[in-house]
Every structure is written in structure tokens, then in C-alpha cells.
């Protein structure tokens, strides 16, 4: 069996495993579903970019992300084998490119797969991402291919299949899906253009793969310079000439395509004449300057230290805001795990650095009292592991419920309504009634007016979810009073 055939089998296996883990990352409405002890975070934990950005931004690393060392070790041994054999986005890009360029060979294919200086852009992006992380703004999850693919499949495409069976509607999921579709459409320009041009994880692995033990070896005595090896090169690393080992995806198409058997993938193969990075000093300085200024601009307008957005209700177990945004990689794992669909990708709620981080939207769903799946799903520790008992005993508070008398049926319209009190899960109930006699157009009525006892309310949001005033609920949750922040406490 040819090596490239073996590679294709492994690609299909890893892509299937990636999609299977997303399916297993599904929960029932009661918090009981497929999500048990399956390694749903596996691919996210294998990304060295997410691990390194987490260390630089927060100075900490979740224990599970030590699995990224496996990727680094494999790269030191075999080159960018993760890109060519494991990465789900790499596999999808390769499949898209194959569908588009199938049968378009000859000289055009060789020219299409040549190295271009523009491919160095991914190294500048990597520098910017890591420098921004060092200054406290973690942007790695926006461009990391594992986080990008996980977020897109889980929040944009999975709801298409499962929307009729489980709660899975994500606000702004269309934008996430549209951007992912744009990544795949880049293959209409050049094969695997995302991987060659924009992928910062590929750049990090390229830096690691400066001298792998296994490389492409060319027998110059057999080589006739026919350029057949360039017809289907996935990395644009020019195996026909100045082989650039840092760009090689170890797809091994060149080895199988060589009619003279002049190429082989072997221990201590050729390093290649193009081993040096093709970077421009001025561009490096410009990139570093922009990356140094960006965190200052982002944090100045983020509101992480001052003020609160009324919709910035973080998941239970979330770290204090400054630490939370430093660790969160916007992968969407916690949102996918939420059994009630309450966790949604943020837009303006978290400021620029909080874009696509999770926020609780009670109008969509509530935080189930018997659930701790978001903490179990988070790969970086932005949401810490917590127990159900912490929610029931209320050391964890997400915020507080507030009643708007102008929309509440008993207050504003003289109508009886006890929904919020009936749905309140705490014991004793955080919502209680105060009976009041009112006169309504000449008729005297005794109504039950709802009140909120802050000592028992932890901000689960079920009262807002179930409020019959559907357009704009008469009772809603605000982040004030959340337990993770010392500021803005409602109870002393």
C-alpha cells in the first residue's frame, strides 16, 4: 500500500473521530445525554498554538493541554505530519481542493503548487497572535484551525442536523458558518490556501519542523526533473527543487507521483535548500508594532475593568473577567455542551477581546441547576471544573433577577401571573409573592405581586426564559451580584 493511501485512511479516521466527538458532545435537556467521560476536548488539547497562547496570556496551562506535547513531538520526528494527517481543517481543505482541481494537471498544476513569498504571511500572523497573548489579549482561538473548525461545525452546521431533536440554535451562527465557508472557498484560488497562507498553527509547526528526523529524500541520480512531484503538492514546498521542509505537509503525494522512484520519505532525508525562513525584517517590525498596540486598544475599550454590559452574564464557574478572556479561546465547546442552549457566542457583550466568548442568554435558555457540563467541556480552564453542589448551595452566582413593573402582568395590567415563582428552582424559592389589594377600573382585586429575594437568587434565568411576556420579559437577569467578581455586589 502506498504511503499516500495510508495517509488518506488516517485523514478519514481523524476527521471522522473529530465529528464523532462533536456528536458525543451533546446533552439532553436534563443534562443527561451523550456527554459523559468521552474525550470531547481531545483535538483542542492537541493544539500547541492554543496551549502556548494560554501560557503567554494567563501564565497558566490546563493539565489536559499537555497533550499538545504529543503534536510537538510528532512534528520534531516527522515534520508537519499533524497538518497532513490529523488536522480536520487540513483534510477538509484538501478535499475541497481535490474536488475543484481534479483533472487540471500539467504545467498549470506545477505552477499552482509553487512556493510564493506571500505564504510567509502565516508567520507574521503567528508573531502577532503570540505577542498579543504575551500582552494579555488571547486571539489564538480566532485563527487556530482546531478551534475554528470546532466552533464552525458545532455552532453553525450541527444545528442544521440536530435542531429538530435538541435545543441548538446559536445567535450569529450564520456568520460563523459564512466565515468557515470562506475558508473552504479559498481552495478555488490555490489548493489548501488557508494552510499555506494564513494558518498560525501551521506556522508554529513549521518553526518546530526545522529539521525533522524523517524527511523527503531525493535521489538526484534517478531524478529526471519531470516535475511530476509538483502536480499534487499540498504544501507548496517545491519537492522538485528547493524543497522547503517547513512548508511540507507530509502528504507524500510527491513520493507516489514520481515515475522514477527518485523520491522517498526516509530517516535523515534531505533538509532541502529552502530550509531558511523567507521573512522580511521590516514586515516583522511592522507586525510586532501593530501587535503591541492592538492589546492596548482592545483592553481600553473592553470594559473588563470598568463597567458592565447588562448582557455579559458568564457561565457558572467562569473565572473573573480579566482572567476569563485571557484563557478563553472561543472554541464553542461550552456552548455545544449546554443542555438548554443557554450559552451563546458574545458580540458586543464582552467587548472586542470577548468576541465569540460564551454568555448566558436567558431569553434563549436557562442554566440548569443539575448541570456542570460547561466546566467539564472547557479545554483551557477559563471555566473551571465545578460541582452541582456548588450551584445548589449557591457559592456560584451568575447574577440576579430584576422585575420590571412596567411589563409585569400583575403590576402593569392587573392580571394574575405566577409563572416566575412556579419555575424558580431554589429552596426556599428566590421569588415570592406579596399580596396586594388593588382597584382596577372600579373593580377591587387581590393580586400576588412577585418579589425577588437576593439571598436565594443565583441568576439561573429560568424565570426570564419562562416569562409569558415573550417580546421583552418582565423579569430578567443582570450580571450584578455574580460571585466571580468582588465589584458590583448587591449584597454585602
C-alpha positions as CSV (number, residue, x, y, z in Angstrom):
1,X,0.0,0.0,0.0
2,X,1.3,3.4,-1.0
3,X,2.2,5.9,1.8
4,X,-0.2,8.5,0.5
5,X,-3.0,5.9,0.6
6,X,-2.1,5.2,4.2
7,X,-2.2,9.0,4.9
8,X,-5.7,9.3,3.3
9,X,-7.0,6.5,5.5
10,X,-5.7,8.2,8.6
11,X,-7.1,11.5,7.5
12,X,-10.6,10.0,7.1
13,X,-10.2,8.3,10.5
14,X,-9.2,11.6,12.3
15,X,-11.9,13.6,10.6
16,X,-14.5,11.0,11.5
17,X,-13.2,10.9,15.1
18,X,-13.4,14.8,15.2
19,X,-17.0,14.8,14.0
20,X,-17.9,11.8,16.3
21,X,-16.6,13.6,19.3
22,X,-18.7,16.7,18.4
23,X,-21.8,14.4,18.2
24,X,-20.9,12.8,21.6
25,X,-20.5,16.3,22.9
26,X,-24.3,16.5,23.0
27,X,-26.5,16.7,26.1
28,X,-30.2,16.2,26.8
29,X,-32.4,18.9,28.2
30,X,-32.0,17.5,31.7
31,X,-28.2,17.4,31.4
32,X,-28.2,13.8,30.5
33,X,-27.0,12.8,27.1
34,X,-24.0,11.5,25.2
35,X,-21.6,13.8,27.0
36,X,-20.2,11.6,29.8
37,X,-16.5,10.9,30.0
38,X,-15.7,10.9,26.3
39,X,-12.6,12.9,25.3
40,X,-14.6,15.6,23.7
41,X,-11.7,18.1,24.2
42,X,-9.1,15.9,22.6
43,X,-8.4,17.8,19.4
44,X,-8.5,21.2,21.1
45,X,-6.0,19.9,23.7
46,X,-3.7,18.7,20.9
47,X,-3.1,22.2,19.5
48,X,0.3,23.7,20.6
49,X,-0.9,27.2,19.5
50,X,-3.8,27.2,22.0
51,X,-1.5,25.9,24.7
52,X,1.2,28.4,24.1
53,X,-1.2,31.3,23.8
54,X,-2.8,30.3,27.1
55,X,0.6,30.2,28.8
56,X,1.6,33.6,27.4
57,X,-1.7,35.3,28.1
58,X,-2.5,33.9,31.6
59,X,0.7,32.3,32.8
60,X,-1.2,29.0,33.3
61,X,-1.9,25.9,31.4
62,X,-4.8,23.4,31.9
63,X,-3.5,19.9,32.6
64,X,-5.3,18.5,29.6
65,X,-3.4,20.8,27.2
66,X,-0.2,19.0,28.0
67,X,-1.4,16.7,25.1
68,X,-0.1,19.4,22.8
69,X,3.4,18.0,23.6
70,X,2.4,14.9,21.5
71,X,1.9,17.1,18.5
72,X,5.2,18.9,19.1
73,X,7.0,15.5,19.5
74,X,5.4,14.1,16.3
75,X,6.5,17.3,14.4
76,X,10.1,17.0,15.6
77,X,10.2,13.4,14.4
78,X,8.1,13.5,11.2
79,X,7.7,17.2,10.2
80,X,4.3,18.8,9.8
81,X,2.5,15.4,9.9
82,X,-0.3,16.9,12.1
83,X,-1.2,19.2,9.1
84,X,-1.2,16.5,6.6
85,X,-2.6,13.5,8.6
86,X,-4.6,14.8,11.6
87,X,-5.9,18.3,11.3
88,X,-9.6,18.2,10.4
89,X,-9.5,21.6,8.6
90,X,-6.5,20.5,6.6
91,X,-8.4,17.4,5.5
92,X,-11.5,19.4,4.5
93,X,-9.3,21.9,2.6
94,X,-7.6,19.1,0.8
95,X,-10.9,17.5,-0.1
96,X,-12.2,20.8,-1.4
97,X,-9.1,21.5,-3.5
98,X,-9.3,17.9,-4.9
99,X,-12.9,18.4,-6.0
100,X,-12.1,21.7,-7.6
101,X,-8.8,21.0,-9.3
102,X,-9.3,17.3,-10.1
103,X,-8.2,16.7,-13.7
104,X,-6.5,20.1,-14.0
105,X,-2.9,18.8,-14.2
106,X,0.1,19.5,-16.4
107,X,2.2,22.6,-16.2
108,X,-0.7,24.6,-14.7
109,X,-0.7,22.3,-11.7
110,X,3.1,22.6,-11.2
111,X,2.8,26.4,-11.3
112,X,-0.2,26.4,-9.0
113,X,1.8,24.4,-6.4
114,X,4.9,26.5,-6.4
115,X,6.0,28.3,-3.3
116,X,5.1,32.0,-3.1
117,X,6.6,34.6,-0.8
118,X,3.1,35.6,0.3
119,X,2.9,32.2,2.1
120,X,5.2,33.8,4.8
121,X,2.1,35.7,6.0
122,X,1.2,33.0,8.4
123,X,4.5,33.5,10.3
124,X,3.7,37.2,10.7
125,X,0.2,36.3,11.9
126,X,1.8,33.9,14.4
127,X,4.1,36.6,15.7
128,X,1.1,38.9,16.1
129,X,-1.0,36.3,17.9
130,X,1.8,35.3,20.3
131,X,2.8,38.9,21.1
132,X,-0.8,39.9,21.7
133,X,-1.1,36.9,24.0
134,X,2.0,38.0,25.9
135,X,0.4,41.4,26.4
136,X,-2.8,39.8,27.8
137,X,-5.1,39.5,24.8
138,X,-5.7,35.9,23.6
139,X,-6.7,35.9,20.0
140,X,-5.4,32.4,19.2
141,X,-8.8,30.8,19.1
142,X,-10.0,33.0,16.3
143,X,-7.4,31.6,13.9
144,X,-6.4,28.3,15.3
145,X,-7.7,25.7,12.8
146,X,-8.9,23.3,15.5
147,X,-10.8,25.9,17.4
148,X,-12.1,27.5,14.2
149,X,-13.3,24.1,12.8
150,X,-14.8,23.1,16.2
151,X,-16.7,26.4,16.6
152,X,-18.0,26.3,13.0
153,X,-19.2,22.7,13.0
154,X,-20.7,22.9,16.5
155,X,-22.4,26.3,16.3
156,X,-23.2,26.7,12.6
157,X,-23.6,23.3,11.0
158,X,-24.5,20.8,13.7
159,X,-27.8,22.7,14.5
160,X,-28.9,22.1,10.9
161,X,-28.8,18.3,11.5
162,X,-29.8,18.2,15.2
163,X,-32.0,21.3,15.5
164,X,-35.2,19.3,15.4
165,X,-34.1,16.9,18.2
166,X,-32.2,19.0,20.8
167,X,-32.1,22.8,21.6
168,X,-29.3,24.0,19.3
169,X,-29.8,27.5,18.0
170,X,-26.9,29.8,18.2
171,X,-27.2,33.6,17.7
172,X,-24.9,34.7,14.9
173,X,-24.2,31.1,13.9
174,X,-24.8,32.1,10.3
175,X,-21.7,34.5,10.5
176,X,-19.5,31.7,11.9
177,X,-20.7,29.4,9.1
178,X,-20.2,32.0,6.5
179,X,-16.6,32.7,7.5
180,X,-15.9,28.9,7.6
181,X,-17.3,28.6,4.1
182,X,-15.0,31.4,3.0
183,X,-12.0,29.4,4.3
184,X,-13.0,26.5,2.2
185,X,-13.6,28.7,-0.9
186,X,-10.0,29.8,-0.7
187,X,-9.2,26.5,-2.3
188,X,-10.7,27.8,-5.5
189,X,-7.6,30.1,-5.8
190,X,-4.9,27.6,-4.7
191,X,-5.1,24.2,-3.1
192,X,-5.1,24.5,0.7
193,X,-4.6,28.2,0.6
194,X,-5.6,28.7,4.2
195,X,-3.0,26.2,5.3
196,X,-0.3,27.7,3.1
197,X,-1.1,31.4,3.7
198,X,-3.0,32.1,6.9
199,X,-2.8,29.2,9.4
200,X,-0.8,30.3,12.5
201,X,-0.7,26.7,13.9
202,X,0.9,25.6,10.6
203,X,3.4,28.4,11.1
204,X,4.2,27.3,14.6
205,X,4.6,23.7,13.5
206,X,6.7,24.9,10.6
207,X,9.1,26.5,13.1
208,X,9.2,23.3,15.0
209,X,9.8,21.2,11.9
210,X,13.1,23.0,11.0
211,X,15.0,19.6,11.0
212,X,12.7,16.6,11.5
213,X,14.3,13.2,11.6
214,X,12.1,11.9,8.7
215,X,12.1,14.0,5.6
216,X,11.7,13.7,1.8
217,X,14.8,12.3,0.2
218,X,15.6,12.8,-3.5
219,X,17.9,10.5,-5.4
220,X,19.4,13.0,-7.8
221,X,20.9,10.2,-9.9
222,X,17.3,8.9,-10.7
223,X,15.6,12.3,-10.9
224,X,14.9,13.5,-14.5
225,X,13.4,16.9,-13.5
226,X,10.0,15.9,-14.9
227,X,8.2,17.9,-12.2
228,X,5.6,15.2,-11.7
229,X,6.1,15.6,-8.0
230,X,4.7,19.1,-8.1
231,X,1.3,18.1,-9.7
232,X,-0.4,17.5,-6.4
233,X,1.9,19.0,-3.7
234,X,-0.3,20.2,-0.8
235,X,2.1,22.4,0.9
236,X,3.7,24.3,-2.0
237,X,7.1,23.2,-0.7
238,X,8.6,22.5,-4.2
239,X,9.8,19.0,-3.8
240,X,11.1,19.2,-7.4
241,X,13.8,21.7,-6.4
242,X,14.3,23.8,-3.3
243,X,12.4,21.6,-1.0
244,X,11.1,23.7,1.9
245,X,10.8,21.3,4.7
246,X,9.0,23.9,6.9
247,X,6.1,24.1,4.3
248,X,5.8,20.3,3.7
249,X,2.6,18.8,5.0
250,X,3.9,15.3,4.7
251,X,1.1,14.5,2.3
252,X,3.5,12.2,0.4
253,X,1.8,12.8,-2.9
254,X,5.2,13.6,-4.5
255,X,6.6,10.2,-3.4
256,X,3.7,8.4,-5.0
257,X,3.7,10.5,-8.2
258,X,7.4,10.2,-9.0
259,X,7.7,7.8,-12.1
260,X,11.4,7.2,-11.4
261,X,11.1,6.4,-7.7
262,X,13.6,9.1,-7.1
263,X,11.7,10.4,-4.0
264,X,11.3,8.7,-0.7
265,X,10.2,9.6,2.8
266,X,13.0,8.3,5.0
267,X,15.0,8.7,8.1
268,X,17.5,11.6,7.8
269,X,16.3,12.6,4.4
270,X,17.4,15.8,2.7
271,X,17.0,19.0,4.7
272,X,16.4,21.0,1.5
273,X,17.9,24.2,0.2
274,X,14.9,26.2,1.3
275,X,15.1,25.5,5.0
276,X,15.5,29.1,6.0
277,X,12.5,31.3,6.8
278,X,11.6,33.7,4.0
279,X,10.8,36.7,6.3
280,X,11.3,40.4,5.8
281,X,12.8,42.4,8.7
282,X,10.7,45.4,8.1
283,X,7.5,43.4,8.0
284,X,8.5,41.7,11.2
285,X,8.9,45.2,12.8
286,X,5.6,46.4,11.5
287,X,3.8,43.2,12.7
288,X,5.4,43.5,16.1
289,X,4.4,47.1,16.4
290,X,0.8,46.5,15.5
291,X,0.6,43.5,17.8
292,X,2.0,45.7,20.6
293,X,-0.6,48.5,20.1
294,X,-3.6,46.2,19.5
295,X,-3.8,44.9,23.1
296,X,-3.8,48.4,24.5
297,X,-6.6,49.5,22.2
298,X,-8.6,46.3,22.8
299,X,-8.3,46.3,26.6
300,X,-9.0,50.1,26.8
301,X,-12.4,49.6,25.1
302,X,-13.3,46.1,26.5
303,X,-14.8,47.1,29.8
304,X,-13.0,44.3,31.6
305,X,-12.0,46.6,34.5
306,X,-14.8,49.3,34.4
307,X,-18.4,49.0,33.8
308,X,-20.6,46.0,33.0
309,X,-22.6,45.2,29.9
310,X,-26.1,44.2,31.0
311,X,-25.9,41.1,28.8
312,X,-22.4,39.9,30.0
313,X,-23.6,37.0,32.1
314,X,-20.9,34.4,32.1
315,X,-21.3,30.7,32.5
316,X,-21.1,29.1,36.0
317,X,-17.5,28.5,37.1
318,X,-16.2,31.3,34.8
319,X,-13.1,32.9,36.1
320,X,-13.0,36.7,36.9
321,X,-13.4,38.6,33.7
322,X,-9.8,39.6,33.1
323,X,-8.6,36.0,33.6
324,X,-11.5,34.6,31.7
325,X,-10.8,36.5,28.5
326,X,-7.1,35.7,28.8
327,X,-7.8,31.9,28.8
328,X,-10.9,31.6,26.6
329,X,-10.1,30.5,23.1
330,X,-13.7,31.0,21.7
331,X,-13.9,27.3,20.6
332,X,-17.6,27.0,21.4
333,X,-17.1,23.7,23.4
334,X,-19.1,25.0,26.4
335,X,-21.9,26.3,24.2
336,X,-22.1,22.9,22.4
337,X,-22.3,21.2,25.8
338,X,-25.0,23.3,27.3
339,X,-28.2,21.2,27.5
340,X,-30.6,24.1,27.4
341,X,-28.8,26.1,24.6
342,X,-28.4,29.0,27.1
343,X,-24.8,29.7,26.3
344,X,-24.4,31.8,23.2
345,X,-21.4,33.4,21.4
346,X,-21.0,37.0,22.5
347,X,-20.8,40.0,20.2
348,X,-20.7,43.4,21.9
349,X,-21.3,42.0,25.4
350,X,-17.7,41.2,26.1
351,X,-16.0,43.9,24.1
352,X,-13.5,43.3,21.4
353,X,-11.5,40.7,23.3
354,X,-14.6,39.0,24.3
355,X,-15.9,38.4,20.8
356,X,-17.4,34.9,20.5
357,X,-16.8,34.1,24.2
358,X,-19.7,32.4,25.9
359,X,-22.5,34.5,27.6
360,X,-25.7,33.2,29.1
361,X,-28.8,34.5,27.2
362,X,-31.8,33.6,29.4
363,X,-34.2,34.6,26.7
364,X,-32.9,31.6,24.8
365,X,-32.4,29.1,27.7
366,X,-31.7,28.9,31.4
367,X,-28.8,27.5,33.4
368,X,-30.0,24.0,34.6
369,X,-29.3,23.6,38.3
370,X,-28.2,20.0,38.0
371,X,-25.6,20.6,35.2
372,X,-21.9,21.3,35.2
373,X,-21.0,20.3,31.7
374,X,-19.6,23.7,30.6
375,X,-16.8,23.3,33.1
376,X,-16.1,19.8,32.0
377,X,-16.0,20.9,28.3
378,X,-13.7,23.9,28.6
379,X,-10.2,22.9,27.4
380,X,-8.3,25.8,28.9
381,X,-9.8,26.3,32.3
382,X,-11.5,29.6,31.5
383,X,-14.5,27.8,33.0
384,X,-13.2,25.9,36.0
385,X,-14.4,22.5,36.9
386,X,-17.2,22.8,39.5
387,X,-19.7,20.6,41.2
388,X,-23.5,20.6,41.0
389,X,-23.5,21.1,44.8
390,X,-21.7,24.5,44.3
391,X,-24.7,25.7,42.3
392,X,-27.4,24.2,44.6
393,X,-25.6,25.6,47.7
394,X,-25.1,28.9,45.8
395,X,-21.5,29.7,46.3
396,X,-21.8,30.2,42.5
397,X,-24.0,33.1,41.4
398,X,-24.4,34.2,37.8
399,X,-26.2,37.4,38.6
400,X,-29.6,38.5,40.0
401,X,-33.2,38.6,38.7
402,X,-34.8,42.0,38.3
403,X,-38.6,42.7,37.9
404,X,-39.8,45.4,35.6
405,X,-43.2,46.6,36.9
406,X,-43.9,48.3,33.7
407,X,-44.2,44.9,31.9
408,X,-45.1,42.5,34.7
409,X,-48.7,41.4,34.3
410,X,-49.8,41.8,37.9
411,X,-48.1,45.2,38.3
412,X,-48.9,46.8,34.9
413,X,-52.1,45.1,33.8
414,X,-53.8,43.8,36.9
415,X,-53.7,40.2,35.7
416,X,-52.8,37.2,37.7
417,X,-49.5,35.5,36.8
418,X,-47.4,33.2,39.0
419,X,-45.1,31.6,36.3
420,X,-41.8,33.0,37.7
421,X,-42.5,31.8,41.2
422,X,-43.6,28.4,40.0
423,X,-40.4,27.9,37.9
424,X,-37.9,29.1,40.4
425,X,-35.8,26.1,41.3
426,X,-34.2,27.2,44.6
427,X,-35.3,26.1,48.1
428,X,-36.6,28.3,49.6
429,X,-37.7,30.0,46.4
430,X,-35.9,33.2,45.5
431,X,-39.2,34.6,44.1
432,X,-42.1,35.0,46.5
433,X,-45.4,36.9,46.4
434,X,-46.7,39.9,48.2
435,X,-50.5,40.0,48.2
436,X,-51.8,43.5,47.5
437,X,-55.4,44.7,47.0
438,X,-55.7,47.0,44.0
439,X,-58.5,48.8,42.3
440,X,-58.7,48.1,38.6
441,X,-61.3,50.2,36.7
442,X,-63.7,50.2,39.6
443,X,-63.1,46.6,40.5
444,X,-61.2,45.6,43.6
445,X,-58.8,42.7,43.1
446,X,-56.3,40.9,45.3
447,X,-53.1,40.2,43.3
448,X,-49.9,38.4,44.0
449,X,-47.1,40.7,43.3
450,X,-43.7,38.9,42.7
451,X,-40.6,39.9,44.6
452,X,-37.0,38.7,44.4
453,X,-35.1,37.6,47.5
454,X,-31.4,38.2,46.6
455,X,-30.3,35.8,49.3
456,X,-31.7,32.9,47.4
457,X,-31.4,34.0,43.8
458,X,-28.3,32.8,41.9
459,X,-29.3,34.1,38.4
460,X,-30.1,30.9,36.6
461,X,-32.5,32.8,34.3
462,X,-35.3,30.2,34.2
463,X,-37.8,33.0,35.3
464,X,-36.8,35.1,32.3
465,X,-36.9,32.1,30.0
466,X,-40.4,31.1,31.0
467,X,-41.9,34.6,31.4
468,X,-45.0,34.9,29.3
469,X,-44.1,38.4,28.2
470,X,-42.1,36.9,25.3
471,X,-41.1,40.0,23.4
472,X,-39.3,41.6,26.3
473,X,-39.6,39.7,29.6
474,X,-41.0,41.3,32.7
475,X,-38.3,39.6,34.8
476,X,-34.7,39.4,33.6
477,X,-31.2,38.6,34.8
478,X,-28.4,41.1,35.2
479,X,-24.8,40.2,36.0
480,X,-24.7,42.4,39.1
481,X,-24.2,40.2,42.1
482,X,-22.2,37.5,40.3
483,X,-19.9,35.6,42.7
484,X,-16.8,35.7,40.4
485,X,-16.3,39.4,40.8
486,X,-15.8,41.4,44.0
487,X,-17.1,44.6,42.4
488,X,-20.8,45.3,41.9
489,X,-22.0,43.2,44.7
490,X,-25.7,43.6,45.5
491,X,-25.4,42.0,49.0
492,X,-22.7,42.9,51.4
